[in-house]
Amino acid sequence: AQSVTQLGSHVSVSEGALVLLRCNYSSSVPPYLFWYVQYPNQGLQLLLKYTTGATLVKGINGFEAEFKKSETSFHLTKPSAHMSDAAEYFCAVSGPSGTYKYIFGTGTRLKVLA
Amino acid sequence: GAVVSQHPSRVICKSGTSVKIECRSLDFQATTMFWYRQFPKQSLMLMATSNEGSKATYEQGVEKDKFLINHASLTLSTLTVTSAHPEDSSFYICSARASGGNEQYFGPGTRLTVT
């Protein structure tokens, strides 16, 4: 069965510092992997996704993630945090083949300190 | 492209009444729509999957008679919370998948408050 683990429910970084949000997954089939950002009282905005091909995926707002099959990881990074990056971040993996479902992690709240 | 809307964005209703939430795909045809529920500071919980013209498939523990889902067209799905109670207060988010695609596109969410 597919599952997602996000280590660290809260992460604080200083403005300008590296952002690293961790995501590990388990999947019985080649996964599709996603990172979403959610601002308060809003829906989810796709940051980036991995389906096939290049394992380093670049997304919006300067974020990128690397799919590492051997580590079953898909960590999200950004070289330099901005105040506007403060939000909730969700990692998701595609569910059982043919269902098109997503399995979401529990989320990581990113706080950016001035 | 791939825009999903929800209406209303916020709704307050009295206990015992029913409330309907609409989810529309504005610029594509949605073969599948998903309904999620999100409690404060928690992740999204999938409630049900609906395919156009078919009955919705509910996740374990979700009361199908309480959360009525209709997917009557390729651009519209509705979630009706029947006989709402304060514990149904939550943030409801829909998503839609286009025919032939794997990606879900998410709506902006609906905040339901039951008083």
Interface residues (C-beta under 8 A of the other chain):
Chain A: Y32 Y36 N41 Q42 G43 L44 Q45 L46 K49 T51 F90 S94 T99 Y100 K101 Y102 F104 G105 T106 G107 R109
Chain B: Q6 T32 F34 K41 Q42 S43 L44 L46 T49 F91 I93 S95 R97 N102 E103 Q104 F106 G107 P108 G109 R111
